[in-house]
Amino acid sequence: MSAAALPATAGAAAFPWDELFATAVCVLHLAPDAVWRASPRELALALRPFAAMTEPPSRARLDDLMQRFPDTR
């Protein structure tokens, strides 16, 4: 039996594999094979800092960060 042939559990949402994969590849810059080799715990820990971001930083916060950590070339 393939995974596609398995019945969906009534009332349960499917796991968001597409979103997990896209976030791991685009945000964490993981190679696709690294995403599939990672354990759920590893992925959760890697994504934890991004979960706390509910909104973008304010202009004042950006100014503070730019002053504390200036770009140097």
BAFI-3210 file (N, C-alpha, C; in Angstrom, 3 decimals, decimal comma, padded with zeros to 6 digits):
// residues 73
n [1|2|3|4|5|6|7|8|9|10|11|12|13|14|15|16|17|18|19|20|21|22|23|24|25|26|27|28|29|30|31|32|33|34|35|36|37|38|39|40|41|42|43|44|45|46|47|48|49|50|51|52|53|54|55|56|57|58|59|60|61|62|63|64|65|66|67|68|69|70|71|72|73]
n.u [000,847|000,652|001,719|-000,023|-002,339|-003,245|-005,812|-007,135|-007,081|-010,019|-010,902|-008,328|-005,575|-003,438|000,101|002,215|004,143|005,106|005,422|007,279|009,497|010,021|010,629|012,875|014,692|014,708|014,887|016,633|018,594|019,266|020,399|018,334|018,612|019,651|017,522|015,703|017,195|017,401|016,268|012,950|013,207|015,680|015,056|013,024|014,442|016,240|014,519|013,363|014,239|013,020|010,350|009,675|009,515|007,077|006,398|007,889|011,020|010,971|011,586|013,178|014,365|015,863|017,608|019,002|020,266|021,864|023,597|024,871|026,018|027,728|028,061|031,056|033,673]
n.v [-001,174|002,164|005,403|007,337|005,953|005,533|005,933|009,110|010,480|011,121|014,446|015,180|017,221|017,115|016,529|019,304|018,905|020,156|022,867|022,567|021,503|023,581|025,700|024,690|024,425|026,994|028,928|027,906|027,079|024,438|021,509|019,519|016,691|016,747|017,711|015,561|013,645|014,603|014,456|014,745|016,146|017,476|019,203|020,720|022,019|023,516|025,254|026,652|029,354|030,923|030,588|032,215|034,674|036,812|039,090|041,515|043,155|046,367|049,703|051,126|049,035|047,854|050,003|050,105|047,570|047,890|049,854|048,620|046,406|047,068|046,983|045,970|046,485]
n.w [000,000|-000,869|000,407|-000,495|-000,758|001,764|004,176|005,157|008,430|010,118|010,653|011,344|010,547|007,735|007,834|007,321|004,986|002,635|003,418|005,501|004,107|002,237|003,985|005,337|003,223|001,976|004,056|006,048|004,392|003,800|002,110|-000,031|000,472|003,043|004,502|004,422|005,729|008,277|011,658|013,100|015,519|015,190|013,053|014,250|016,305|014,777|013,488|015,544|016,383|014,411|014,815|016,899|015,790|015,236|013,980|011,776|012,664|014,284|012,969|014,757|016,163|014,104|013,532|015,965|015,929|013,623|014,479|016,625|015,368|012,958|009,364|007,878|005,591]
ca.u [000,000|001,447|001,275|-001,160|-003,530|-003,663|-006,964|-006,887|-007,761|-011,119|-010,713|-006,916|-004,926|-002,253|001,343|002,567|005,454|005,541|005,881|008,506|010,573|010,322|011,282|014,205|015,558|014,797|015,268|017,821|019,546|019,673|020,244|017,173|018,909|019,845|016,188|015,101|017,998|017,266|015,175|011,987|013,758|016,701|014,380|012,317|015,432|016,790|013,489|012,851|014,397|012,110|008,993|009,453|009,295|005,675|006,301|009,221|011,522|010,623|012,680|014,054|015,148|016,842|018,622|019,808|021,113|022,854|024,592|025,636|026,723|027,848|028,697|032,424|034,248]
ca.v [000,000|003,387|006,423|008,050|005,126|005,442|006,799|010,255|010,399|012,084|015,601|015,501|017,908|016,450|017,191|020,259|018,556|021,173|024,034|022,187|021,375|024,912|026,482|024,135|024,704|028,427|029,732|027,325|026,790|023,034|020,760|018,642|015,413|017,001|017,836|014,241|012,865|015,191|013,947|015,797|016,955|018,363|020,259|021,594|022,865|024,454|026,239|027,307|030,819|031,561|030,473|033,334|035,898|036,947|040,257|042,026|044,115|047,774|050,528|051,430|047,820|047,742|051,039|049,655|046,471|048,397|050,591|047,650|045,462|047,725|046,257|046,425|045,919]
ca.w [000,000|-000,910|001,349|-001,082|-000,639|003,152|004,453|006,036|009,711|010,144|011,515|011,562|009,432|007,220|008,200|006,249|004,434|001,667|004,151|006,208|003,131|001,710|005,036|005,585|002,072|001,674|005,220|006,673|003,311|003,827|000,867|000,097|001,124|004,466|005,110|004,590|006,681|009,611|012,484|013,444|016,616|014,617|012,290|015,193|016,971|013,792|013,141|016,751|016,417|013,472|015,345|017,816|015,010|014,870|013,116|011,462|013,651|014,056|012,444|015,891|016,434|013,021|013,752|017,095|015,478|012,681|015,235|017,423|014,499|011,643|008,249|007,607|004,360]
c.u [000,888|000,886|000,052|-002,452|-004,022|-004,838|-006,564|-007,667|-008,824|-010,825|-009,263|-006,337|-003,697|-001,014|001,776|003,971|005,967|006,106|007,177|009,681|010,986|011,054|012,698|015,171|015,769|015,286|016,559|018,927|020,114|019,521|019,057|017,479|019,140|018,507|015,619|015,891|017,853|016,095|014,176|012,503|014,810|016,064|013,666|013,294|016,012|015,800|012,988|013,063|013,423|010,665|008,663|009,186|007,842|005,450|007,710|009,703|011,133|011,832|013,671|014,938|016,211|017,959|019,563|020,773|022,206|023,950|025,477|026,485|026,870|028,481|030,093|032,923|035,685]
c.v [001,231|004,395|007,162|007,262|005,007|006,377|007,939|010,065|011,487|013,206|015,993|016,174|017,121|017,229|018,089|020,017|019,623|022,400|023,743|022,155|022,750|025,760|025,990|024,467|026,209|029,274|029,212|027,018|025,369|022,433|019,813|017,312|015,589|017,137|016,449|013,357|013,374|014,568|015,074|016,712|017,940|019,514|021,239|022,534|023,909|025,563|027,045|028,830|031,555|031,527|031,648|034,636|035,966|038,146|040,758|042,993|045,545|048,517|050,848|050,225|047,621|048,765|050,642|048,536|046,954|049,180|049,638|046,718|046,058|046,802|046,840|045,750|046,303]
c.w [000,000|000,091|000,823|-000,906|000,802|003,409|005,387|007,324|009,765|011,121|011,750|010,330|009,008|007,652|007,046|005,679|003,478|002,380|004,893|005,243|002,604|002,744|005,292|004,451|001,896|002,846|005,844|005,670|003,394|002,440|001,037|000,793|002,623|005,194|005,395|005,548|008,110|010,362|012,738|014,551|016,091|013,845|013,217|015,897|016,012|013,463|014,342|016,749|015,492|013,960|016,261|017,067|014,567|013,963|012,828|012,538|013,277|013,490|013,551|016,222|015,358|013,188|014,884|016,666|014,531|013,405|016,040|016,570|013,102|010,609|008,063|006,352|004,242]
res [m|s|a|a|a|l|p|a|t|a|g|a|a|a|f|p|w|d|e|l|f|a|t|a|v|c|v|l|h|l|a|p|d|a|v|w|r|a|s|p|r|e|l|a|l|a|l|r|p|f|a|a|m|t|e|p|p|s|r|a|r|l|d|d|l|m|q|r|f|p|d|t|r]
***
